[in-house]
Amino acid sequence: EKRLMNNSNDKYSKRQQPPEMLLKALGNNSNNSDGLIVYDLTAGFGRDSAILATSPHVARVVMVERDPIVGVLLQDALRRLKLLHDADAASHGNDKQLQLSSSSSADVVMKNLASKLYFQSGDGVNIIQNDEVLSFHGSPCVVYLDPMFPPRTKKSCREE
């Protein structure tokens, strides 16, 4: 079952929309034992992708960004996230008792994000039609689009 999520008709702007609404729109898909593969075709700075990746029902979020400058910033943020995760894991070494006692909820979220978030540069339409990308990341269960425009408040014809 494939779903298309689109925030364009929400009555709240993106900044006012709580993260829970995005996770609620994703739904509880318990019939997919491997977890959902989500493609965020309008990744931007990755805020929505990170929210989607916190869902226990999501196995992977592929962030697609066509703007090369924003893409470089997003790649750098992912690189830093993975470096922080790797440094944290290395600092605990093999001492499992220390590792269990010092893992905070922030550490768990960081580890979860680092393992679920992936970046792909390019236009979203081309990416989801590219067989190499699909074979590497998997076919999407959910395609998320956020057109990044506020809802229209003006009407084309006047009311009488």
OpenMM code with the backbone's topology and positions (N, CA, C; nanometers):
from openmm import Vec3, app, unit

residues = "GLU LYS ARG LEU MET ASN ASN SER ASN ASP LYS TYR SER LYS ARG GLN GLN PRO PRO GLU MET LEU LEU LYS ALA LEU GLY ASN ASN SER ASN ASN SER ASP GLY LEU ILE VAL TYR ASP LEU THR ALA GLY PHE GLY ARG ASP SER ALA ILE LEU ALA THR SER PRO HIS VAL ALA ARG VAL VAL MET VAL GLU ARG ASP PRO ILE VAL GLY VAL LEU LEU GLN ASP ALA LEU ARG ARG LEU LYS LEU LEU HIS ASP ALA ASP ALA ALA SER HIS GLY ASN ASP LYS GLN LEU GLN LEU SER SER SER SER SER ALA ASP VAL VAL MET LYS ASN LEU ALA SER LYS LEU TYR PHE GLN SER GLY ASP GLY VAL ASN ILE ILE GLN ASN ASP GLU VAL LEU SER PHE HIS GLY SER PRO CYS VAL VAL TYR LEU ASP PRO MET PHE PRO PRO ARG THR LYS LYS SER CYS ARG GLU GLU".split()
positions = [
    Vec3(0.0846, -0.1179, 0.0000),
    Vec3(0.0000, 0.0000, 0.0000),
    Vec3(0.0887, 0.1237, 0.0000),
    Vec3(0.0754, 0.2067, -0.1018),
    Vec3(0.1522, 0.3303, -0.1097),
    Vec3(0.0631, 0.4464, -0.0747),
    Vec3(0.1206, 0.5428, -0.0058),
    Vec3(0.0455, 0.6616, 0.0321),
    Vec3(0.1189, 0.7854, -0.0131),
    Vec3(0.0452, 0.8900, -0.0405),
    Vec3(0.1012, 1.0193, -0.0765),
    Vec3(0.0545, 1.1183, 0.0280),
    Vec3(0.1491, 1.1795, 0.0962),
    Vec3(0.1157, 1.2776, 0.1985),
    Vec3(0.1477, 1.4154, 0.1442),
    Vec3(0.0568, 1.5086, 0.1633),
    Vec3(0.0733, 1.6433, 0.1115),
    Vec3(0.0174, 1.7402, 0.2136),
    Vec3(0.0989, 1.8335, 0.2581),
    Vec3(0.0569, 1.9300, 0.3587),
    Vec3(-0.0029, 2.0562, 0.2992),
    Vec3(-0.0211, 2.0643, 0.1693),
    Vec3(-0.0581, 2.1907, 0.1075),
    Vec3(-0.1951, 2.2418, 0.1475),
    Vec3(-0.2861, 2.1562, 0.1907),
    Vec3(-0.4209, 2.2005, 0.2228),
    Vec3(-0.4458, 2.2150, 0.3719),
    Vec3(-0.3412, 2.2045, 0.4528),
    Vec3(-0.3589, 2.2202, 0.5967),
    Vec3(-0.3983, 2.3629, 0.6297),
    Vec3(-0.4842, 2.3795, 0.7308),
    Vec3(-0.5234, 2.5152, 0.7661),
    Vec3(-0.4158, 2.5841, 0.8504),
    Vec3(-0.3192, 2.5106, 0.8986),
    Vec3(-0.2088, 2.5688, 0.9735),
    Vec3(-0.0874, 2.5814, 0.8829),
    Vec3(-0.0098, 2.6842, 0.9059),
    Vec3(0.1153, 2.6927, 0.8294),
    Vec3(0.2115, 2.5909, 0.8868),
    Vec3(0.3182, 2.5643, 0.8139),
    Vec3(0.4145, 2.4619, 0.8537),
    Vec3(0.4727, 2.4909, 0.9920),
    Vec3(0.5006, 2.6151, 1.0218),
    Vec3(0.5631, 2.6499, 1.1495),
    Vec3(0.4682, 2.6285, 1.2673),
    Vec3(0.3390, 2.6336, 1.2429),
    Vec3(0.2434, 2.6167, 1.3509),
    Vec3(0.1997, 2.4718, 1.3679),
    Vec3(0.2316, 2.3892, 1.2717),
    Vec3(0.1855, 2.2513, 1.2755),
    Vec3(0.2706, 2.1701, 1.3723),
    Vec3(0.2077, 2.1090, 1.4722),
    Vec3(0.2871, 2.0282, 1.5650),
    Vec3(0.3369, 1.9005, 1.4985),
    Vec3(0.4529, 1.8513, 1.5422),
    Vec3(0.5091, 1.7288, 1.4834),
    Vec3(0.4155, 1.6091, 1.4942),
    Vec3(0.3325, 1.6063, 1.5964),
    Vec3(0.2424, 1.4928, 1.6146),
    Vec3(0.1473, 1.4778, 1.4968),
    Vec3(0.1105, 1.5900, 1.4346),
    Vec3(0.0181, 1.5845, 1.3207),
    Vec3(0.0833, 1.5114, 1.2026),
    Vec3(0.2113, 1.5349, 1.1826),
    Vec3(0.2827, 1.4678, 1.0739),
    Vec3(0.2909, 1.3179, 1.1000),
    Vec3(0.3195, 1.2810, 1.2233),
    Vec3(0.3265, 1.1388, 1.2587),
    Vec3(0.1881, 1.0739, 1.2521),
    Vec3(0.0859, 1.1490, 1.2885),
    Vec3(-0.0503, 1.0964, 1.2799),
    Vec3(-0.0888, 1.0721, 1.1347),
    Vec3(-0.0481, 1.1638, 1.0446),
    Vec3(-0.0761, 1.1463, 0.9021),
    Vec3(-0.0042, 1.0233, 0.8478),
    Vec3(0.1125, 0.9931, 0.9020),
    Vec3(0.1873, 0.8744, 0.8605),
    Vec3(0.1114, 0.7481, 0.8979),
    Vec3(0.0474, 0.7510, 1.0115),
    Vec3(-0.0369, 0.6395, 1.0540),
    Vec3(0.0420, 0.5265, 1.1161),
    Vec3(-0.0313, 0.4280, 1.1611),
    Vec3(0.0248, 0.3079, 1.2217),
    Vec3(0.0130, 0.1954, 1.1196),
    Vec3(0.1229, 0.1634, 1.0573),
    Vec3(0.1209, 0.0587, 0.9550),
    Vec3(0.1871, -0.0657, 1.0121),
    Vec3(0.1126, -0.1372, 1.0923),
    Vec3(0.1686, -0.2549, 1.1593),
    Vec3(0.1791, -0.3759, 1.0671),
    Vec3(0.1195, -0.3692, 0.9454),
    Vec3(0.1275, -0.4852, 0.8569),
    Vec3(0.2583, -0.4898, 0.7789),
    Vec3(0.3428, -0.3897, 0.7910),
    Vec3(0.4732, -0.3885, 0.7247),
    Vec3(0.5794, -0.4188, 0.8304),
    Vec3(0.6207, -0.5436, 0.8399),
    Vec3(0.7105, -0.5864, 0.9472),
    Vec3(0.8505, -0.5260, 0.9362),
    Vec3(0.8939, -0.4912, 0.8148),
    Vec3(1.0267, -0.4331, 0.7976),
    Vec3(1.0280, -0.2834, 0.8249),
    Vec3(0.9147, -0.2220, 0.8364),
    Vec3(0.9056, -0.0784, 0.8558),
    Vec3(0.8860, -0.0069, 0.7228),
    Vec3(0.8338, 0.1124, 0.7313),
    Vec3(0.8038, 0.1912, 0.6118),
    Vec3(0.9295, 0.2560, 0.5552),
    Vec3(0.9340, 0.2670, 0.4239),
    Vec3(1.0379, 0.3444, 0.3572),
    Vec3(0.9701, 0.4707, 0.3073),
    Vec3(1.0152, 0.5838, 0.3586),
    Vec3(0.9541, 0.7132, 0.3276),
    Vec3(1.0509, 0.7937, 0.2430),
    Vec3(1.0012, 0.8507, 0.1358),
    Vec3(1.0787, 0.9429, 0.0531),
    Vec3(1.0225, 1.0826, 0.0758),
    Vec3(1.1039, 1.1718, 0.1302),
    Vec3(1.0668, 1.3127, 0.1460),
    Vec3(1.1239, 1.3851, 0.0250),
    Vec3(1.0386, 1.4134, -0.0734),
    Vec3(1.0862, 1.4690, -0.1997),
    Vec3(1.1108, 1.6185, -0.1940),
    Vec3(1.0747, 1.6822, -0.0840),
    Vec3(1.1022, 1.8245, -0.0644),
    Vec3(1.1680, 1.8409, 0.0724),
    Vec3(1.2889, 1.7894, 0.0864),
    Vec3(1.3530, 1.7768, 0.2172),
    Vec3(1.3877, 1.9104, 0.2826),
    Vec3(1.4325, 2.0080, 0.2039),
    Vec3(1.4734, 2.1343, 0.2650),
    Vec3(1.5843, 2.1100, 0.3656),
    Vec3(1.5675, 2.1594, 0.4870),
    Vec3(1.6693, 2.1407, 0.5909),
    Vec3(1.6470, 2.0135, 0.6723),
    Vec3(1.5491, 1.9324, 0.6355),
    Vec3(1.5333, 1.8009, 0.6968),
    Vec3(1.4459, 1.7942, 0.8198),
    Vec3(1.3748, 1.9024, 0.8522),
    Vec3(1.2927, 1.9029, 0.9732),
    Vec3(1.1849, 1.7950, 0.9671),
    Vec3(1.1066, 1.7938, 0.8594),
    Vec3(0.9998, 1.6948, 0.8476),
    Vec3(1.0559, 1.5532, 0.8379),
    Vec3(1.1675, 1.5371, 0.7706),
    Vec3(1.2304, 1.4048, 0.7597),
    Vec3(1.2712, 1.3536, 0.8976),
    Vec3(1.3265, 1.4415, 0.9786),
    Vec3(1.3677, 1.4009, 1.1137),
    Vec3(1.2467, 1.3615, 1.1969),
    Vec3(1.1377, 1.4362, 1.1824),
    Vec3(1.0147, 1.4013, 1.2553),
    Vec3(0.9639, 1.2651, 1.2092),
    Vec3(0.9619, 1.2425, 1.0786),
    Vec3(0.9162, 1.1136, 1.0257),
    Vec3(1.0053, 0.9991, 1.0741),
    Vec3(1.1351, 1.0230, 1.0830),
    Vec3(1.2293, 0.9188, 1.1247),
    Vec3(1.2130, 0.8795, 1.2711),
    Vec3(1.1488, 0.9641, 1.3511),
    Vec3(1.1281, 0.9288, 1.4920),
    Vec3(1.0167, 0.8269, 1.5112),
    Vec3(0.9381, 0.8029, 1.4064),
    Vec3(0.8299, 0.7051, 1.4173),
    Vec3(0.8873, 0.5639, 1.4266),
    Vec3(0.8345, 0.4830, 1.5178),
    Vec3(0.8826, 0.3445, 1.5269),
    Vec3(0.8409, 0.2597, 1.4064),
    Vec3(0.7476, 0.3095, 1.3261),
    Vec3(0.6999, 0.2351, 1.2098),
    Vec3(0.7825, 0.2627, 1.0845),
    Vec3(0.8779, 0.3552, 1.0942),
    Vec3(0.9592, 0.3944, 0.9786),
    Vec3(1.0960, 0.3288, 0.9876),
    Vec3(1.1361, 0.2625, 0.8798),
    Vec3(1.2677, 0.1984, 0.8747),
    Vec3(1.3722, 0.2913, 0.8136),
    Vec3(1.3296, 0.3760, 0.7190),
    Vec3(1.4252, 0.4587, 0.6452),
    Vec3(1.3521, 0.5802, 0.5898),
    Vec3(1.4187, 0.6956, 0.5957),
    Vec3(1.3678, 0.8167, 0.5330),
    Vec3(1.4742, 0.8645, 0.4350),
    Vec3(1.4369, 0.8711, 0.3082),
    Vec3(1.5269, 0.9195, 0.2043),
    Vec3(1.4912, 1.0651, 0.1781),
    Vec3(1.5831, 1.1533, 0.2123),
    Vec3(1.5611, 1.2965, 0.1946),
    Vec3(1.6119, 1.3372, 0.0571),
    Vec3(1.5253, 1.3914, -0.0244),
    Vec3(1.5612, 1.4328, -0.1596),
    Vec3(1.5549, 1.5851, -0.1656),
    Vec3(1.6641, 1.6460, -0.2107),
    Vec3(1.6696, 1.7919, -0.2236),
    Vec3(1.7323, 1.8279, -0.3562),
    Vec3(1.6655, 1.9159, -0.4304),
    Vec3(1.7167, 1.9524, -0.5627),
    Vec3(1.8050, 2.0754, -0.5605),
    Vec3(1.7935, 2.1597, -0.4572),
    Vec3(1.8783, 2.2785, -0.4486),
    Vec3(2.0174, 2.2356, -0.4024),
    Vec3(2.1214, 2.2623, -0.4833),
    Vec3(2.2549, 2.2116, -0.4482),
    Vec3(2.3115, 2.2716, -0.3190),
    Vec3(2.2823, 2.3969, -0.2914),
    Vec3(2.3356, 2.4599, -0.1691),
    Vec3(2.2669, 2.4018, -0.0461),
    Vec3(2.1366, 2.3917, -0.0509),
    Vec3(2.0632, 2.3316, 0.0614),
    Vec3(2.1043, 2.1853, 0.0766),
    Vec3(2.1277, 2.1174, -0.0352),
    Vec3(2.1718, 1.9777, -0.0310),
    Vec3(2.3052, 1.9613, 0.0397),
    Vec3(2.3994, 2.0517, 0.0123),
    Vec3(2.5305, 2.0449, 0.0788),
    Vec3(2.5146, 2.0672, 0.2290),
    Vec3(2.4294, 2.1619, 0.2663),
    Vec3(2.4058, 2.1868, 0.4095),
    Vec3(2.3415, 2.0650, 0.4770),
    Vec3(2.2480, 2.0040, 0.4083),
    Vec3(2.1814, 1.8857, 0.4630),
    Vec3(2.2777, 1.7680, 0.4754),
    Vec3(2.3616, 1.7486, 0.3741),
    Vec3(2.4623, 1.6414, 0.3803),
    Vec3(2.5584, 1.6649, 0.4963),
    Vec3(2.5985, 1.7898, 0.5164),
    Vec3(2.6895, 1.8213, 0.6264),
    Vec3(2.6232, 1.7942, 0.7613),
    Vec3(2.4964, 1.8288, 0.7728),
    Vec3(2.4247, 1.8025, 0.8981),
    Vec3(2.4167, 1.6521, 0.9253),
    Vec3(2.3895, 1.5735, 0.8217),
    Vec3(2.3861, 1.4271, 0.8390),
    Vec3(2.5226, 1.3717, 0.8752),
    Vec3(2.6256, 1.4241, 0.8107),
    Vec3(2.7621, 1.3800, 0.8407),
    Vec3(2.7954, 1.4082, 0.9867),
    Vec3(2.7611, 1.5268, 1.0329),
    Vec3(2.7880, 1.5640, 1.1730),
    Vec3(2.7078, 1.4778, 1.2697),
    Vec3(2.5832, 1.4484, 1.2349),
    Vec3(2.5007, 1.3621, 1.3193),
    Vec3(2.5645, 1.2244, 1.3325),
    Vec3(2.6108, 1.1696, 1.2211),
    Vec3(2.6735, 1.0366, 1.2250),
    Vec3(2.8073, 1.0402, 1.2987),
    Vec3(2.8823, 1.1512, 1.2844),
    Vec3(3.0078, 1.1654, 1.3594),
    Vec3(2.9817, 1.1713, 1.5095),
    Vec3(2.8805, 1.2472, 1.5495),
    Vec3(2.8450, 1.2545, 1.6917),
    Vec3(2.8049, 1.1168, 1.7442),
    Vec3(2.7256, 1.0469, 1.6656),
    Vec3(2.6824, 0.9131, 1.7058),
    Vec3(2.8007, 0.8188, 1.7183),
    Vec3(2.8908, 0.8213, 1.6180),
    Vec3(3.0081, 0.7339, 1.6208),
    Vec3(3.1024, 0.7694, 1.7349),
    Vec3(3.1210, 0.8997, 1.7601),
    Vec3(3.2083, 0.9431, 1.8692),
    Vec3(3.1502, 0.9021, 2.0036),
    Vec3(3.0182, 0.9125, 2.0174),
    Vec3(2.9533, 0.8732, 2.1415),
    Vec3(2.9683, 0.7227, 2.1636),
    Vec3(2.9504, 0.6442, 2.0573),
    Vec3(2.9645, 0.4990, 2.0689),
    Vec3(3.1087, 0.4610, 2.1014),
    Vec3(3.2064, 0.5281, 2.0401),
    Vec3(3.3477, 0.4978, 2.0639),
    Vec3(3.3901, 0.5371, 2.2044),
    Vec3(3.3327, 0.6465, 2.2557),
    Vec3(3.3725, 0.6918, 2.3895),
    Vec3(3.3281, 0.5950, 2.4974),
    Vec3(3.2208, 0.5209, 2.4694),
    Vec3(3.1749, 0.4225, 2.5669),
    Vec3(3.2487, 0.2901, 2.5539),
    Vec3(3.3149, 0.2698, 2.4427),
    Vec3(3.3939, 0.1485, 2.4233),
    Vec3(3.3114, 0.0234, 2.4370),
    Vec3(3.3710, -0.0764, 2.4990),
    Vec3(3.3029, -0.2050, 2.5161),
    Vec3(3.2360, -0.2189, 2.6519),
    Vec3(3.2392, -0.1113, 2.7300),
    Vec3(3.1796, -0.1175, 2.8629),
    Vec3(3.0281, -0.1055, 2.8519),
    Vec3(2.9593, -0.2193, 2.8416),
    Vec3(2.8153, -0.2196, 2.8192),
    Vec3(2.7405, -0.1623, 2.9390),
    Vec3(2.7902, -0.1828, 3.0600),
    Vec3(2.7234, -0.1283, 3.1779),
    Vec3(2.7234, 0.0235, 3.1723),
    Vec3(2.8376, 0.0825, 3.1371),
    Vec3(2.8474, 0.2281, 3.1254),
    Vec3(2.7587, 0.2769, 3.0115),
    Vec3(2.7577, 0.2036, 2.9016),
    Vec3(2.6795, 0.2433, 2.7857),
    Vec3(2.5304, 0.2448, 2.8193),
    Vec3(2.4828, 0.1445, 2.8918),
    Vec3(2.3420, 0.1395, 2.9268),
    Vec3(2.3046, 0.2476, 3.0271),
    Vec3(2.3918, 0.2738, 3.1234),
    Vec3(2.3580, 0.3713, 3.2257),
    Vec3(2.3669, 0.5142, 3.1758),
    Vec3(2.4465, 0.5400, 3.0727),
    Vec3(2.4637, 0.6780, 3.0292),
    Vec3(2.3803, 0.7143, 2.9072),
    Vec3(2.3030, 0.6196, 2.8550),
    Vec3(2.2272, 0.6548, 2.7356),
    Vec3(2.1004, 0.7295, 2.7754),
    Vec3(2.0965, 0.8551, 2.7351),
    Vec3(1.9807, 0.9386, 2.7619),
    Vec3(1.8837, 0.9265, 2.6460),
    Vec3(1.7695, 0.9880, 2.6620),
    Vec3(1.6722, 0.9841, 2.5528),
    Vec3(1.7265, 1.0574, 2.4309),
    Vec3(1.8082, 1.1611, 2.4509),
    Vec3(1.8686, 1.2322, 2.3375),
    Vec3(1.9639, 1.1408, 2.2616),
    Vec3(2.0384, 1.0568, 2.3335),
    Vec3(2.1283, 0.9609, 2.2684),
    Vec3(2.0508, 0.8601, 2.1849),
    Vec3(1.9383, 0.8154, 2.2372),
    Vec3(1.8557, 0.7183, 2.1660),
    Vec3(1.7994, 0.7815, 2.0390),
    Vec3(1.7516, 0.9049, 2.0490),
    Vec3(1.6980, 0.9752, 1.9322),
    Vec3(1.8081, 0.9971, 1.8295),
    Vec3(1.9277, 1.0384, 1.8751),
    Vec3(2.0400, 1.0629, 1.7845),
    Vec3(2.0782, 0.9340, 1.7109),
    Vec3(2.0860, 0.8240, 1.7831),
    Vec3(2.1201, 0.6955, 1.7212),
    Vec3(2.0134, 0.6554, 1.6200),
    Vec3(1.8879, 0.6751, 1.6576),
    Vec3(1.7762, 0.6411, 1.5715),
    Vec3(1.7795, 0.7236, 1.4428),
    Vec3(1.8013, 0.8537, 1.4549),
    Vec3(1.8078, 0.9414, 1.3377),
    Vec3(1.9265, 0.9058, 1.2490),
    Vec3(2.0403, 0.8822, 1.3099),
    Vec3(2.1610, 0.8512, 1.2328),
    Vec3(2.1444, 0.7233, 1.1519),
    Vec3(2.0674, 0.6298, 1.2023),
    Vec3(2.0511, 0.5033, 1.1304),
    Vec3(1.9385, 0.5059, 1.0272),
    Vec3(1.8466, 0.6023, 1.0370),
    Vec3(1.7305, 0.6030, 0.9486),
    Vec3(1.7364, 0.7061, 0.8359),
    Vec3(1.8146, 0.8123, 0.8512),
    Vec3(1.8140, 0.9216, 0.7542),
    Vec3(1.9186, 0.9028, 0.6450),
    Vec3(1.8769, 0.9199, 0.5222),
    Vec3(1.9652, 0.9106, 0.4053),
    Vec3(1.9379, 1.0293, 0.3145),
    Vec3(2.0400, 1.0720, 0.2408),
    Vec3(2.0265, 1.1877, 0.1526),
    Vec3(2.0457, 1.1471, 0.0072),
    Vec3(1.9658, 1.2074, -0.0789),
    Vec3(1.9787, 1.1877, -0.2221),
    Vec3(1.9591, 1.3234, -0.2890),
    Vec3(2.0566, 1.3635, -0.3700),
    Vec3(2.0493, 1.4921, -0.4386),
    Vec3(1.9798, 1.4761, -0.5727),
    Vec3(1.8920, 1.5696, -0.6051),
    Vec3(1.8274, 1.5682, -0.7357),
    Vec3(1.6811, 1.6036, -0.7268),
    Vec3(1.6169, 1.6025, -0.8409),
    Vec3(1.4739, 1.6306, -0.8496),
    Vec3(1.3961, 1.5069, -0.8055),
    Vec3(1.2953, 1.5274, -0.7218),
    Vec3(1.2207, 1.4163, -0.6650),
    Vec3(1.1577, 1.3245, -0.7673),
    Vec3(1.1028, 1.3805, -0.8743),
    Vec3(1.0386, 1.2981, -0.9766),
    Vec3(1.1403, 1.2051, -1.0420),
    Vec3(1.2590, 1.2577, -1.0707),
    Vec3(1.3632, 1.1747, -1.1313),
    Vec3(1.4154, 1.0694, -1.0340),
    Vec3(1.4256, 1.1059, -0.9085),
    Vec3(1.4795, 1.0143, -0.8070),
    Vec3(1.3897, 0.8917, -0.7917),
    Vec3(1.2582, 0.9128, -0.7810),
    Vec3(1.1708, 0.7966, -0.7562),
    Vec3(1.1478, 0.7137, -0.8824),
    Vec3(1.2018, 0.7598, -0.9962),
    Vec3(1.1955, 0.6805, -1.1189),
    Vec3(1.3304, 0.6168, -1.1519),
    Vec3(1.4313, 0.6425, -1.0694),
    Vec3(1.5663, 0.5929, -1.0936),
    Vec3(1.5808, 0.4535, -1.0320),
    Vec3(1.6028, 0.3531, -1.1159),
    Vec3(1.6120, 0.2151, -1.0681),
    Vec3(1.7288, 0.1925, -0.9726),
    Vec3(1.8419, 0.2610, -0.9955),
    Vec3(1.9576, 0.2451, -0.9060),
    Vec3(1.9246, 0.2951, -0.7660),
    Vec3(1.8599, 0.4095, -0.7584),
    Vec3(1.8217, 0.4654, -0.6279),
    Vec3(1.7230, 0.3733, -0.5585),
    Vec3(1.6225, 0.3275, -0.6329),
    Vec3(1.5209, 0.2410, -0.5736),
    Vec3(1.5790, 0.1073, -0.5281),
    Vec3(1.6759, 0.0535, -0.6028),
    Vec3(1.7351, -0.0729, -0.5603),
    Vec3(1.8237, -0.0534, -0.4365),
    Vec3(1.8838, 0.0645, -0.4225),
    Vec3(1.9682, 0.0907, -0.3060),
    Vec3(1.8840, 0.1211, -0.1813),
    Vec3(1.7874, 0.2105, -0.1941),
    Vec3(1.7073, 0.2531, -0.0780),
    Vec3(1.5797, 0.1725, -0.0603),
    Vec3(1.5300, 0.1129, -0.1666),
    Vec3(1.4033, 0.0417, -0.1617),
    Vec3(1.2918, 0.1278, -0.2176),
    Vec3(1.1854, 0.0628, -0.2602),
    Vec3(1.0700, 0.1357, -0.3134),
    Vec3(0.9964, 0.2050, -0.1998),
    Vec3(0.9485, 0.3251, -0.2258),
    Vec3(0.8818, 0.3986, -0.1176),
    Vec3(0.7458, 0.3406, -0.0829),
    Vec3(0.7165, 0.3364, 0.0454),
    Vec3(0.5822, 0.3046, 0.0940),
    Vec3(0.5025, 0.4340, 0.1060),
    Vec3(0.5736, 0.5420, 0.1389),
    Vec3(0.5132, 0.6739, 0.1546),
    Vec3(0.5998, 0.7746, 0.0812),
    Vec3(0.5345, 0.8611, 0.0039),
    Vec3(0.6032, 0.9727, -0.0612),
    Vec3(0.5482, 1.0989, 0.0009),
    Vec3(0.6367, 1.1763, 0.0649),
    Vec3(0.5960, 1.2980, 0.1348),
    Vec3(0.6329, 1.4197, 0.0514),
    Vec3(0.5348, 1.5071, 0.0298),
    Vec3(0.5553, 1.6316, -0.0433),
    Vec3(0.5103, 1.7481, 0.0432),
    Vec3(0.5935, 1.8473, 0.0521),
    Vec3(0.5581, 1.9695, 0.1224),
    Vec3(0.5896, 2.0842, 0.0274),
    Vec3(0.4892, 2.1417, -0.0362),
    Vec3(0.5163, 2.2440, -0.1367),
    Vec3(0.5708, 2.3749, -0.0795),
    Vec3(0.5748, 2.3896, 0.0504),
    Vec3(0.6360, 2.5040, 0.1165),
    Vec3(0.5676, 2.6370, 0.0872),
    Vec3(0.4426, 2.6329, 0.0510),
    Vec3(0.3669, 2.7553, 0.0301),
    Vec3(0.2561, 2.7614, 0.1334),
    Vec3(0.2288, 2.8806, 0.1885),
    Vec3(0.1185, 2.8912, 0.2846),
    Vec3(-0.0152, 2.8731, 0.2122),
    Vec3(-0.1175, 2.8330, 0.2854),
    Vec3(-0.2477, 2.8176, 0.2214),
    Vec3(-0.2985, 2.9510, 0.1682),
    Vec3(-0.3725, 2.9464, 0.0587),
    Vec3(-0.4276, 3.0682, -0.0006),
    Vec3(-0.5397, 3.1209, 0.0860),
    Vec3(-0.5381, 3.2518, 0.1053),
    Vec3(-0.6465, 3.3145, 0.1807),
    Vec3(-0.7360, 3.3970, 0.0895),
    Vec3(-0.6876, 3.4339, -0.0280),
    Vec3(-0.7665, 3.5121, -0.1218),
    Vec3(-0.8399, 3.4197, -0.2174),
    Vec3(-0.9552, 3.4650, -0.2615),
    Vec3(-1.0333, 3.3886, -0.3577),
    Vec3(-1.0256, 3.4597, -0.4927),
    Vec3(-1.0401, 3.3847, -0.5995),
    Vec3(-1.0287, 3.4433, -0.7328),
    Vec3(-1.1517, 3.5248, -0.7700),
    Vec3(-1.2657, 3.4922, -0.7165),
    Vec3(-1.3841, 3.5740, -0.7453),
    Vec3(-1.4367, 3.6323, -0.6159),
    Vec3(-1.4950, 3.7468, -0.6267),
    Vec3(-1.5438, 3.8121, -0.5064),
    Vec3(-1.6760, 3.7493, -0.4610),
    Vec3(-1.6965, 3.7509, -0.3325),
    Vec3(-1.8200, 3.6980, -0.2780),
    Vec3(-1.9241, 3.8069, -0.2778),
    Vec3(-2.0483, 3.7685, -0.2990),
    Vec3(-2.1574, 3.8691, -0.2984),
    Vec3(-2.2445, 3.8518, -0.1788),
] * unit.nanometer
topology = app.Topology()
chain = topology.addChain("A")
for resn in residues:
    res = topology.addResidue(resn, chain)
    for name in ("N", "CA", "C"):
        topology.addAtom(name, app.Element.getBySymbol(name[0]), res)
